[in-house]
């Protein structure tokens, strides 16, 4: 990669600019975390009578008693009344429920090993008009652990933690501080703390386009 960047720089003209970036890093994971199983075992999700596990699409979940569910690889949603199709959690109950889930998640261990490194709330880390499209709770898994495959499709397995025996044993769906991306440019930045959100306004400025006011970041 260093040679490729060097060759590119050698071919560039004086008025050319080079940006090398990645929006995330990478790490390995040896153990899967079934967040839906965890929610069931801790009373936040309830399955219908006789149902032990769910293959996909939450078939067999009793929504009249379920307060939270995990979907995808990035977070946990509350089953809020008026927002979810069969919500039961009143909006004024959301904050204490999120704190309860957070406190319990941080106690999850694999033997003596911590599994969850951080738990963040969407309302605290995101802004703008699309915050409500994010999961309410974002658990940051520690190195070696990642949300299980069943969470992607709305499944509920039989174990909270189980070995990842698939060939796919590396990912970036972990605590963001563990998988930071990179940003290199061929010119000196205007700031000592550049961010990935600065790339879009920077490129627009290079093209002579004024970044819209709602866009995050600043030109480098």
C-alpha positions as CSV (number, residue, x, y, z in Angstrom):
1,X,0.0,0.0,0.0
2,X,2.8,2.4,0.8
3,X,4.3,1.8,-2.6
4,X,1.0,2.3,-4.3
5,X,0.5,5.6,-2.6
6,X,4.0,6.6,-3.4
7,X,3.6,5.8,-7.1
8,X,0.3,7.7,-7.2
9,X,2.0,10.8,-5.6
10,X,4.8,10.6,-8.2
11,X,2.3,10.7,-11.0
12,X,0.3,13.6,-9.6
13,X,0.5,17.1,-10.9
14,X,1.1,20.1,-8.6
15,X,-2.6,21.0,-8.6
16,X,-3.8,17.5,-7.8
17,X,-4.9,16.4,-4.3
18,X,-4.8,12.8,-2.9
19,X,-7.1,11.5,-0.1
20,X,-6.7,8.1,1.4
21,X,-9.4,7.2,3.9
22,X,-11.2,4.3,5.5
23,X,-14.4,4.8,7.5
24,X,-13.5,2.1,9.9
25,X,-10.7,-0.3,10.9
26,X,-10.9,-4.1,11.4
27,X,-10.5,-6.7,14.0
28,X,-11.2,-10.4,14.5
29,X,-13.9,-12.1,16.5
30,X,-14.0,-15.6,18.0
31,X,-17.3,-15.4,19.8
32,X,-20.8,-14.4,18.8
33,X,-23.3,-12.6,21.0
34,X,-27.0,-13.4,20.6
35,X,-28.5,-10.1,21.8
36,X,-32.0,-11.4,21.3
37,X,-31.3,-14.4,23.5
38,X,-29.9,-12.0,26.1
39,X,-33.0,-9.9,25.9
40,X,-35.2,-13.0,26.4
41,X,-33.2,-14.3,29.3
42,X,-33.3,-11.0,31.0
43,X,-37.0,-10.4,30.5
44,X,-37.0,-7.7,27.9
45,X,-38.2,-9.9,25.1
46,X,-40.9,-12.6,25.5
47,X,-41.5,-15.5,23.2
48,X,-44.9,-17.0,22.6
49,X,-45.9,-20.1,24.6
50,X,-43.9,-23.1,23.5
51,X,-41.4,-21.2,21.4
52,X,-37.8,-21.8,22.5
53,X,-35.9,-20.3,19.5
54,X,-36.7,-18.2,16.4
55,X,-35.2,-18.7,13.0
56,X,-35.9,-15.3,11.5
57,X,-38.2,-12.3,11.2
58,X,-39.1,-12.5,14.9
59,X,-41.7,-15.2,14.2
60,X,-42.8,-16.5,17.6
61,X,-42.1,-13.2,19.5
62,X,-44.9,-12.1,21.8
63,X,-45.0,-8.3,21.0
64,X,-47.6,-7.7,23.7
65,X,-45.0,-8.4,26.3
66,X,-41.7,-7.5,24.5
67,X,-40.0,-4.2,25.5
68,X,-36.9,-4.5,23.4
69,X,-35.5,-6.3,20.4
70,X,-32.2,-6.5,18.4
71,X,-32.1,-6.3,14.6
72,X,-29.0,-6.1,12.5
73,X,-25.4,-6.0,13.8
74,X,-25.5,-2.6,15.4
75,X,-28.0,-2.2,18.1
76,X,-31.1,-2.7,20.2
77,X,-34.5,-1.0,19.6
78,X,-37.2,-0.3,22.2
79,X,-40.7,-1.4,21.4
80,X,-42.1,2.0,21.8
81,X,-45.9,2.6,21.6
82,X,-46.8,4.9,18.7
83,X,-43.5,4.2,16.9
84,X,-43.4,0.5,16.5
85,X,-46.3,-1.4,15.0
86,X,-47.2,-3.2,18.3
87,X,-45.3,-1.0,20.7
88,X,-45.9,-1.3,24.5
89,X,-43.3,0.9,26.0
90,X,-44.6,4.4,26.8
91,X,-42.3,7.2,25.5
92,X,-41.8,8.4,29.1
93,X,-40.6,4.9,30.1
94,X,-37.9,4.8,27.4
95,X,-35.1,6.6,29.3
96,X,-35.2,4.4,32.5
97,X,-35.6,1.2,30.3
98,X,-32.5,2.1,28.2
99,X,-30.5,2.7,31.4
100,X,-31.6,-0.6,32.8
101,X,-30.6,-2.4,29.6
102,X,-27.2,-0.6,29.5
103,X,-26.3,-1.4,33.1
104,X,-27.1,-5.1,32.6
105,X,-25.2,-5.3,29.3
106,X,-22.1,-3.9,30.9
107,X,-22.1,-6.8,33.4
108,X,-22.1,-9.5,30.6
109,X,-19.0,-11.6,30.8
110,X,-17.5,-14.6,29.1
111,X,-16.0,-16.3,32.1
112,X,-13.9,-13.5,33.5
113,X,-13.7,-11.6,30.3
114,X,-15.6,-8.5,29.6
115,X,-17.8,-8.7,26.5
116,X,-19.4,-5.3,26.2
117,X,-16.9,-2.4,26.2
118,X,-19.4,0.5,26.0
119,X,-23.1,1.1,25.6
120,X,-24.3,4.3,23.9
121,X,-27.7,5.9,23.2
122,X,-28.5,7.2,19.8
123,X,-29.9,10.4,21.1
124,X,-26.5,11.2,22.7
125,X,-24.2,10.5,19.8
126,X,-26.3,11.4,16.7
127,X,-28.0,14.5,15.6
128,X,-30.1,15.7,12.6
129,X,-33.3,14.5,11.0
130,X,-32.6,10.8,10.9
131,X,-31.8,9.9,14.5
132,X,-35.0,8.0,14.8
133,X,-33.8,5.6,12.1
134,X,-31.0,4.4,14.4
135,X,-31.2,1.7,17.0
136,X,-32.0,3.3,20.4
137,X,-29.1,1.5,22.1
138,X,-25.7,0.8,20.5
139,X,-23.6,-1.8,22.4
140,X,-19.9,-1.6,21.7
141,X,-18.5,-5.1,21.8
142,X,-15.0,-5.7,23.0
143,X,-12.2,-7.3,20.8
144,X,-13.1,-10.9,19.9
145,X,-16.9,-10.5,20.2
146,X,-19.5,-9.5,17.7
147,X,-23.3,-9.6,17.4
148,X,-24.4,-13.0,16.1
149,X,-25.6,-13.9,12.6
150,X,-29.2,-14.5,13.8
151,X,-29.6,-10.9,15.0
152,X,-29.2,-9.8,11.3
153,X,-32.5,-11.5,10.4
154,X,-34.5,-11.2,13.6
155,X,-33.6,-14.6,15.1
156,X,-33.3,-15.9,18.6
157,X,-30.9,-18.7,19.3
158,X,-30.4,-20.9,22.3
159,X,-27.2,-19.4,23.7
160,X,-26.1,-15.9,24.5
161,X,-22.5,-16.6,23.7
162,X,-21.2,-19.3,21.3
163,X,-18.0,-19.8,19.2
164,X,-17.8,-18.3,15.8
165,X,-16.8,-21.3,13.6
166,X,-17.4,-19.6,10.3
167,X,-14.6,-18.6,7.9
168,X,-15.8,-15.0,8.3
169,X,-13.9,-14.2,11.5
170,X,-13.1,-10.5,11.0
171,X,-15.3,-7.5,11.1
172,X,-15.7,-3.9,12.1
173,X,-19.0,-4.1,14.1
174,X,-17.4,-3.5,17.4
175,X,-16.8,-0.6,19.8
176,X,-15.9,2.3,17.5
177,X,-12.8,3.1,19.5
178,X,-11.3,-0.3,18.6
179,X,-11.8,0.0,14.9
180,X,-10.9,3.5,14.0
181,X,-10.5,4.4,10.4
182,X,-7.7,6.4,8.8
183,X,-7.4,9.7,6.9
184,X,-4.4,10.8,5.0
185,X,-4.1,13.7,2.6
186,X,-1.4,15.0,0.4
187,X,-1.6,18.5,2.0
188,X,-1.4,19.8,5.5
189,X,-4.8,20.0,7.2
190,X,-6.2,23.2,8.6
191,X,-7.0,21.4,11.9
192,X,-5.1,19.1,14.2
193,X,-8.1,16.8,14.6
194,X,-9.5,15.9,11.2
195,X,-12.6,13.6,11.0
196,X,-14.2,11.5,8.4
197,X,-17.1,13.9,8.4
198,X,-14.7,16.6,7.1
199,X,-14.1,14.7,3.8
200,X,-17.4,15.5,2.1
201,X,-17.3,19.3,2.7
202,X,-13.6,19.3,1.7
203,X,-14.2,17.6,-1.6
204,X,-17.2,19.9,-2.3
205,X,-15.0,23.0,-1.6
206,X,-12.3,21.6,-4.0
207,X,-15.0,21.4,-6.7
208,X,-16.1,25.0,-6.0
209,X,-19.4,23.9,-4.4
210,X,-20.5,25.5,-1.1
211,X,-21.3,22.7,1.4
212,X,-25.0,22.8,2.5
213,X,-25.6,24.2,6.0
214,X,-27.0,20.9,7.3
215,X,-23.8,18.9,6.4
216,X,-21.6,17.8,9.3
217,X,-17.9,18.6,9.1
218,X,-15.6,21.4,7.9
219,X,-13.3,21.8,5.0
220,X,-9.7,20.7,5.5
